């Protein structure tokens, strides 16, 4: 028999015993996976009611009757019933009531608390438990009655696809009224086994004197030290639904905007959804579990999490799912207090949170997203975001294709087409953040790419160079150690009014190289498109050519080797060297480009 005499939160083997004693009525299907170290996950069935909250307000259960009876008292137009055959889309801004498969029969000194699962909270589903004969959300105190369970789902940020049998919340079974540690008890437990740590380089350091007031005080990490400058994520408006069953299938930036700290602060806006993280690294002892206060006077007005329960043995930073209800934007500062971590006593489960349970968020550091998204490479995301956080000229791919006969390779351009193409750039320039353009194949970033020719001993030569492999000297690792025959770069807003020629002048004459003798004016000789690599597919090359009589010296420290090489020799040996994509495409066309240039100048 289950021991009902000691105040505590039940752990896994006790929850299994509660199933055997029919305190929890459930099927055995996937039961082991649904019993967590100190919680149980009920499953949704194949029915869903779409509740109209506009005309009658939020649906609430009653102390005097089952939830189903309360539901039937709504006009039928306010409760549209649907059967979930295979899947069903729940949409942002709507309310959905779903019966759960499980039923409860609680002994007299039992109560139940419900919390959303971490994976569901991190996609901002407002998730509340309803039970018969009880007018409160997320708790059950009714004893000695067979109770049906219902779940109220309200997506706040994204549309979602659900299926029968999915789990959205977790139930904790509490015995007695003294299962939460008092501040004095918490101090004693903390002295025996510390719970909060600071992250110092690659090690953890115990926080010896934590603030304890109705739990352990937690603070915000707005430093980005552990996450390459990314301090959080803001939910984007995206109508494409997230299929809840998909694991690591979604691109983070299609649904979330990375947040970069500025001046040691971050601004959040009312009504928007944010993922942030704690400065503290948390280690929950095996005989304890914990819960974040979802509202706290110490930080932000509004919900601070949509999934704030921590099982026994949890290791990692806390993730806050924040939705500010302040009346104006709020400035967050690094280390500001945000909430308290309340600790609950219990026994040691057979399987603690972590490797034994295959836990998704074990050891998490920083604002970790739900497991529906591809894992974030913070070093890459942080560095790329900063490096590409500038506006560049980009034009619709469809408009650019009108000036080409094919979608691939280099094409010589006629003088008429060249004039019209240059007019297009000048008359209707579009500037977008380069970061946003990097995966957008509908608009192409314009890159003037300049070939420099010289005649020496009656041989036509072209300038070539090699980039360093030192990231400090040159920031784009995609071109490390590669040979190139073209000089150029993106067009900035500051290149106005003649965007193309001013960009060529800046890139070639002011930044990249120095001409020892006179050079011709740049001539637009053709255009280039490539699809070999993702980086190629989002750029459109304006290929220019220049003739000079003397030598050319590199100005940039990132160029470690440069010279002129005869075109005929280059065509023979190019396969032996690691040329970047555009250079490889252009090398076979160098003779015709040189002829075109000679006729033009």
Secondary structure by P-SEA (a helix, b strand, c coil): cccccccccccaaaaaaaaaaccbbbccccccccccccbbbbbbccccccccccccccccccccccaaaaaaacccccbbbbbbccbbbbbccbbbbbbbcbbbbccccbbbbbbccaaaaaaccbbbbbbccccccccccccccbbbbbbbbbbcccccccccccccbbbbbbccccccccaaaaaaaaaacccbbbbccccccccccccccccbbbbbcccccccccccbbbbccccccccccccccccccccbbbbbbccccccccccbbbbbbbcbbbbbcccbbbbcccccccccccccccccccccccbbbbbbbbbbccccbbbbccccccbbbbbbbbccccccccccccccccccccccccccccccaaaaaaaaaaaacbbbbbcccccccccccccccbbbbcaaaaaaaaaaaacbbbbcccccccccccbbbbbbbbbbbbbcccbbbbbbbccccccccccccccccccccccccccccccccaaaaaaaaaaccccccccccccccccccbbbbbccccccccbbbbbbbbbbcbbbbbccccccbbbbbbaaaaaaccccccccaaaaaaccaaaaaaaaaaaac
